[in-house]
Amino acid sequence: MQDRTFQRISETVRGGFATPHRLSGIPGELSGCIYRADGVKVALSERFGGYAGDHIETQNPDVLPYPERPTKLAGRGLYLGHYMGGHYGHFITETLSTFWIFEEEPAEGFDYVLFHPFIFEHAIPDHVRFCFKQFGIREDQLVFAGDQPLAFDELVIPERLFRLNHSSDPRLRWVYRHVTQGARAPAVAPRRLYLSRRRFSQRDLFRVVANEAHIETAFQRRGFEVIYPETMRFEDQIALYSRAEAVAGISGSGLHNSLFMQPDATIIELGDPRYQGKRSPTQVLCDTVAGVRNALIPFAGWKFDGYRVMLFDMAALQSGLDAILGQETAPAPTARPPSLLDRLWQALEVGYRVLRPMAGTLARKTLNGLGLRK
């Protein structure tokens, strides 16, 4: 499956079976896909994995014997690949990559919808429930493969049009346009958005930007409204993204929302130091599907505790913004320069965010060395 081309096809399999879900660990190997009645693997049903830093490799034999006592699924089913509802970024990229099939066949034409699990839980959060509703998928239609084989009468298997870190098909754009249909935007929708991770980082100490308060201020002065996506309903988010002329943020799942933006809008990506001055490979694929323009500001600054904490060089970041936005760098009318108290608070916050994860790492290493922590 190293071919970068897509055919946008589906295959109907009769009398076949689905193998159980198996995951050896992270990093590790993942197995679970669809086989025809003669035991030959259906290539369209496999997840493309293990490429360019993806930690989960796919391993399924080309041929398997028909299982002796499988659980039977009656009727006509639809296989939508691996369910990644527990991880926002993987869901909107990989899981939704099979939903193009609904442009040809409505969900009501199937008796059930089959998924294989991935490495996230089976919960159905707000963003998943909204997407299912948009495509007419009922929760009572959902079937998840488990640790036993499943046999079926008839199963439709669409191609996945997004291969993580590898390739994507712009024909997926229909899926994201369909998701945004009916999403209600506020009466006055901001045209420029900065997606901040600052509040999320208060509970998740992975990839913390220690001086993100300063970054927020820099964008506010250039007419951007700061939002915290994890505090908003999914429907409200995508209504804003679909109407924005520019969205900015740090490399990661938040920027993958470019998928919901209009063609020719702009993504301003604050680079992740892991990519050494290049764009995130997943972001490249998202922007290709959406048809948006990407403006990269490579990371310049300092890293602490590996890549867990980052401190951006504000002079370099603002210079990059000026180059992208041209003459549109005057302070917005509602923006005010930070007071001395603001600056003191931001300095204390930077110190806290830099030192806290480092202290946590030191504590873990100490406990491991004393044999007090598994």
C-alpha positions in Angstrom: 0.0 0.0 0.0 2.8 2.4 -0.7 1.1 3.7 -3.8 0.1 7.4 -3.3 -2.8 7.3 -5.8 -6.4 6.8 -4.8 -9.2 5.2 -6.7 -12.2 6.2 -4.5 -13.6 2.7 -4.8 -15.5 0.3 -2.6 -15.8 -3.4 -2.5 -18.8 -5.5 -1.6 -17.9 -8.8 0.1 -20.4 -11.6 0.7 -19.9 -14.5 3.1 -16.6 -13.2 4.5 -15.4 -12.5 8.1 -13.7 -9.9 10.2 -10.7 -10.9 12.3 -10.4 -9.8 16.0 -8.8 -6.6 17.1 -5.2 -7.2 18.4 -2.7 -4.5 19.5 0.7 -5.6 20.9 1.5 -2.2 22.5 2.5 1.4 21.7 4.7 1.4 19.7 3.4 -1.9 18.4 1.6 -3.9 15.8 -2.1 -3.7 15.0 -4.2 -6.5 13.4 -7.8 -6.7 12.5 -9.4 -6.4 9.0 -11.8 -8.0 6.6 -11.4 -11.3 4.7 -13.4 -12.8 1.9 -15.1 -16.1 2.1 -12.1 -17.9 0.6 -9.8 -16.4 3.3 -8.1 -13.8 1.1 -7.5 -10.4 2.8 -9.4 -7.4 1.5 -6.7 -4.8 1.1 -9.2 -1.9 1.3 -10.0 -2.9 4.9 -6.5 -2.4 6.3 -5.3 0.7 8.1 -2.2 2.2 6.5 0.2 2.4 9.4 3.8 2.6 10.6 4.8 5.3 8.1 7.1 8.3 8.9 6.8 8.2 12.7 3.4 6.6 13.1 3.9 4.2 16.0 1.3 1.6 15.1 2.3 -0.8 12.3 -0.4 -2.9 10.6 0.2 -6.7 10.4 -2.5 -8.9 8.8 -1.8 -12.2 7.0 -2.7 -12.3 3.3 -4.7 -15.5 3.8 -6.5 -17.0 6.8 -8.7 -20.0 7.2 -12.4 -19.3 7.7 -13.1 -19.2 11.5 -14.8 -22.3 13.1 -17.4 -20.6 15.3 -17.7 -16.9 14.4 -20.4 -14.6 15.7 -22.8 -13.9 12.8 -23.8 -10.4 11.7 -27.0 -10.6 9.7 -28.1 -8.3 6.9 -26.1 -5.7 4.9 -23.3 -3.9 6.7 -20.9 -1.1 6.1 -17.3 -1.3 7.2 -15.9 2.2 8.1 -12.4 1.2 9.2 -10.9 1.9 12.6 -12.8 3.9 15.2 -10.7 6.8 16.7 -13.4 8.8 18.4 -11.3 9.1 21.5 -8.6 11.2 19.7 -10.0 14.2 17.9 -7.2 14.6 15.3 -7.2 10.9 14.3 -11.0 10.9 14.1 -11.4 13.8 11.7 -8.5 12.6 9.5 -8.5 8.8 9.5 -11.9 7.7 10.7 -13.8 10.2 8.5 -11.7 9.2 5.5 -14.3 6.4 4.6 -17.3 8.6 5.0 -17.2 9.7 1.3 -19.3 6.5 0.7 -22.4 8.4 2.0 -22.2 10.6 -1.1 -23.2 7.5 -3.0 -25.2 5.5 -0.4 -27.2 6.7 2.6 -26.5 5.2 6.0 -30.2 4.1 6.3 -29.4 1.5 3.5 -27.3 -0.5 5.9 -28.4 -2.7 8.8 -25.2 -2.0 10.8 -22.0 -0.1 10.7 -18.9 -2.0 11.7 -15.6 -0.6 13.1 -12.4 -2.1 14.3 -11.1 -0.4 17.5 -7.8 1.4 17.5 -5.9 2.6 20.6 -8.6 4.8 22.0 -11.7 4.1 23.9 -15.2 3.4 22.4 -16.7 6.5 23.9 -18.8 8.7 21.6 -17.9 12.3 22.4 -19.6 15.4 21.1 -17.6 15.7 17.9 -18.3 12.0 17.0 -22.0 12.2 17.8 -22.4 15.4 15.7 -20.7 13.8 12.7 -22.7 10.6 13.0 -25.9 12.6 13.0 -24.8 14.6 9.9 -24.4 11.4 8.0 -27.4 9.7 9.4 -25.6 7.0 11.4 -27.6 5.8 14.4 -25.9 4.7 17.5 -27.9 1.5 17.5 -26.3 0.7 14.2 -22.8 0.6 15.6 -20.9 -2.7 15.9 -17.3 -2.9 17.2 -15.1 -5.9 16.5 -13.8 -7.4 19.7 -11.6 -10.4 20.6 -13.7 -12.9 18.5 -14.1 -13.3 14.8 -17.3 -12.0 13.1 -18.9 -13.5 10.0 -21.3 -11.5 7.8 -23.7 -11.9 5.0 -22.8 -8.8 3.0 -20.4 -6.0 3.8 -19.5 -2.9 1.9 -15.9 -1.7 2.3 -14.9 1.8 1.1 -11.4 2.9 0.4 -9.7 5.1 3.1 -8.8 8.4 1.4 -6.4 9.6 4.2 -3.2 7.7 4.9 -1.4 9.1 8.0 1.8 11.0 7.2 1.7 9.6 3.6 -1.1 10.9 1.3 -4.7 12.2 1.1 -7.2 12.6 -1.7 -8.8 16.1 -2.2 -12.1 14.3 -3.1 -12.5 13.9 0.7 -13.5 17.6 0.8 -17.1 16.7 0.3 -17.1 14.9 3.7 -16.0 18.1 5.6 -18.4 20.3 3.7 -21.2 18.0 4.6 -20.2 18.0 8.3 -20.3 21.8 8.4 -23.8 22.0 6.7 -26.2 23.4 9.2 -23.6 24.4 11.8 -24.8 27.7 13.2 -22.3 30.5 13.4 -22.7 33.5 15.8 -24.2 36.6 14.3 -20.8 38.2 14.1 -18.2 35.6 13.3 -14.5 36.6 13.7 -12.6 36.4 10.5 -9.3 35.6 12.1 -8.8 32.9 14.9 -5.9 31.9 17.1 -6.4 28.4 18.5 -4.7 28.4 21.9 -3.6 25.3 23.8 -2.9 27.3 27.0 -5.9 26.1 29.0 -5.6 22.6 27.7 -2.0 22.5 28.8 -3.0 23.3 32.3 -4.1 19.6 32.6 -2.0 18.0 29.9 1.7 18.6 30.3 2.7 17.2 26.9 3.9 19.8 24.4 3.4 22.8 26.7 4.1 26.3 25.2 5.4 28.1 28.2 4.9 31.6 26.9 1.6 31.1 25.0 0.0 34.0 26.8 2.6 36.2 25.0 1.7 34.6 21.7 -2.0 35.2 22.3 -1.2 38.9 22.8 0.8 39.0 19.5 -2.1 37.6 17.5 -4.7 39.8 19.3 -2.7 42.9 18.2 -3.1 41.7 14.6 -6.8 41.3 14.7 -7.1 37.6 15.7 -9.6 36.4 18.3 -8.2 33.9 20.7 -10.4 30.8 21.3 -9.9 27.6 23.4 -11.3 24.8 21.3 -11.6 22.3 24.1 -14.0 24.7 25.9 -16.4 24.9 22.9 -19.0 22.7 21.4 -17.8 21.0 18.2 -20.7 22.5 16.2 -19.7 26.0 17.3 -16.1 25.4 16.4 -16.6 24.2 12.9 -19.1 27.0 12.2 -16.3 29.4 13.0 -13.7 27.5 11.0 -15.9 27.3 7.9 -16.3 31.1 7.9 -12.7 32.2 8.9 -10.3 33.8 6.4 -7.3 32.8 8.6 -6.7 30.4 11.4 -3.5 30.2 13.4 -2.0 27.9 16.0 0.7 25.5 17.0 1.2 22.3 15.0 -1.2 19.6 16.1 -4.8 18.4 16.1 -6.2 21.9 16.5 -4.8 23.0 13.1 -6.2 19.9 11.5 -9.5 21.8 11.6 -8.3 23.4 8.3 -10.3 20.5 6.9 -13.5 22.5 7.7 -12.2 25.7 6.2 -13.1 27.2 2.8 -10.6 26.8 -0.1 -8.1 29.7 -0.3 -8.4 30.5 3.4 -5.1 30.7 5.2 -3.5 28.5 7.9 -0.7 30.0 9.9 1.2 27.1 11.4 3.6 27.8 14.3 6.1 25.0 13.7 6.8 22.1 16.0 10.6 21.7 16.7 10.2 18.0 16.1 9.8 18.7 12.4 13.0 20.7 12.1 11.7 23.8 10.3 9.3 21.8 8.1 5.5 21.6 8.2 3.8 18.8 10.1 3.3 16.0 7.6 -0.3 15.5 8.8 -1.0 19.2 8.4 0.2 19.1 4.8 -2.3 16.3 4.1 -5.2 18.2 5.8 -4.4 21.4 3.9 -4.2 19.5 0.6 -7.7 18.1 1.2 -9.1 21.5 2.2 -7.3 23.5 -0.5 -6.2 26.1 1.9 -2.9 28.1 1.9 -0.3 27.3 4.6 2.0 29.9 6.0 4.7 28.3 8.2 6.6 30.1 11.0 9.3 27.6 11.9 10.0 27.1 15.5 12.7 29.4 17.0 13.3 29.3 20.7 14.2 26.8 23.4 13.1 23.3 24.3 13.0 21.9 27.8 12.5 18.3 29.1 12.9 16.9 25.6 10.0 18.3 23.5 7.6 18.5 26.4 8.0 22.2 27.0 8.7 24.9 24.4 9.5 28.5 24.8 9.0 30.5 21.6 11.4 33.4 20.6 8.8 36.2 20.4 11.0 38.4 18.3 11.3 35.7 15.6 7.6 34.8 15.8 6.5 38.4 15.4 8.9 38.9 12.5 7.3 35.9 10.9 3.9 37.2 11.4 4.8 40.6 9.9 6.1 38.9 6.8 2.9 36.9 6.4 0.4 39.7 7.2 2.3 42.5 5.5 1.0 45.9 6.5 -1.9 44.5 8.5 0.1 44.6 11.7 -1.4 47.6 13.5 -2.9 46.8 16.9 -6.6 45.9 16.7 -8.9 48.6 18.2 -9.9 46.4 21.1 -6.4 45.3 21.9 -4.5 47.0 24.7 -0.8 46.8 25.5 0.0 44.5 28.5 0.4 46.4 31.7 3.3 45.9 34.1 1.2 43.6 36.2 0.3 41.6 33.0 4.0 41.3 32.1 4.9 40.2 35.7 2.1 37.6 35.6 3.2 36.3 32.2 6.8 36.0 33.4 5.6 34.0 36.5 3.5 31.8 34.2 6.4 31.1 31.9 8.6 30.1 34.9 5.9 27.9 36.2 5.2 26.1 32.9 8.9 25.5 32.3 9.7 24.2 35.7 6.6 22.1 36.5 7.0 19.4 33.8 10.8 19.3 34.5 10.1 18.7 38.2 7.6 16.0 37.2 10.2 14.2 35.1 12.8 14.5 37.8 10.3 13.0 40.3 9.5 10.1 38.0 13.1 9.3 37.4 13.9 9.4 41.1 11.0 7.1 42.0 12.0 4.7 39.2 15.6 4.7 40.6 14.4 3.9 44.1 12.1 1.1 42.7 9.0 2.8 44.1 7.2 3.2 40.8 6.5 0.5 38.2 
